[in-house]
Amino acid sequence: MNFSIKRLRTGPILLLVALTALALFMLLPIVFLFNHAFKPLNELFLFPPRFLVSHPTVQNFERLLGSTSGDLVPFTRYLFNSVFVVCTALVAVVVVSSMAAYVLAKYRFHFKAFIMSLIYVSLMFASETVQIPRYLIISGLGINDTYFAHILPFVAAPVSVFLLIQFIGQIPDALLEAAKIDGASEWGIFIRIVMPLAMPAVATVSILTFQAVWGDTEASTLFIHDETLKTLPAYVQTLGNAAQNSVSGQGMMAAAGLMMFLPNLVIFLLFQGRVMETMISSGIKE
């Protein structure tokens, strides 16, 4: 009996210790990224290398913010382009995907099964497999060297539509019918009932969209030739190539890596509660 009690007590403790050790191990790259960004140049090239910074400095960030590309485009321009593209694409994806998901989840109409099949099939294709068709469409629309070339490819988001369909589909039809009886319009039902109830799924879609758009280099590489319209990831990519032959470039690259990572971390921390709610409940049940 004592052996069983001891085993029951020891098991959870060992599991907790193992999970804590695993969590700390997974945090090491993040800790290294923060330390690396604040290292002075002499510590960046120190041998043997040090994991933790001894004399933190913000010089790497000062050089990065004051840097320019080969075409004399300032760093702040790339940062502005990224923020503008991310915000616009995020709003567009949420609006378009939620409206499409609401119609597909709650209405019956001709070709609905065909449209759903297209969404399911599109989930099978990686983004790289449709680069050529995407390029032909962007060129055919004549929106090369515009912000639309950054934004439009993300608006067609089958993953976002699929997630929202699964969530909105579990909203009770009786709730929507009651709202109609009370005189609510379709827009009123969508905005005041469906969207608030679907906020956990919207938060998940927002995180996925933000990560995809914030780190995207495809549009700047394939569709944009005007340097003033390129985004921050494209500049960081060229900065990484130049940093191989520059001592100060290594410091700027370390700072740029942290700047690219921080927004993803902040967005996830802000919406993690909603994401967990999506995973646990997957909507509400009638």
HELIX and SHEET records of a PDB file:
HELIX    1   1 ASN A    2  ALA A   37  1                                  36    
HELIX    2   2 LEU A   41  LEU A   44  1                                   4    
HELIX    3   3 GLN A   59  LEU A   65  1                                   7    
HELIX    4   4 PHE A   75  LYS A  106  1                                  32    
HELIX    5   5 LYS A  112  SER A  122  1                                  11    
HELIX    6   6 SER A  127  VAL A  130  5                                   4    
HELIX    7   7 GLN A  131  LEU A  141  1                                  11    
HELIX    8   8 TYR A  147  VAL A  155  1                                   9    
HELIX    9   9 PRO A  158  ILE A  168  1                                  11    
HELIX   10  10 ASP A  173  ILE A  181  1                                   9    
HELIX   11  11 GLU A  186  ILE A  189  1                                   4    
HELIX   12  12 PHE A  190  VAL A  194  3                                   5    
HELIX   13  13 MET A  195  LEU A  197  1                                   3    
HELIX   14  14 MET A  199  TRP A  214  1                                  16    
HELIX   15  15 GLU A  218  LEU A  222  1                                   5    
HELIX   16  16 GLU A  227  LEU A  229  5                                   3    
HELIX   17  17 LEU A  232  ALA A  243  1                                  12    
HELIX   18  18 VAL A  247  SER A  281  1                                  35    
END                                                                             
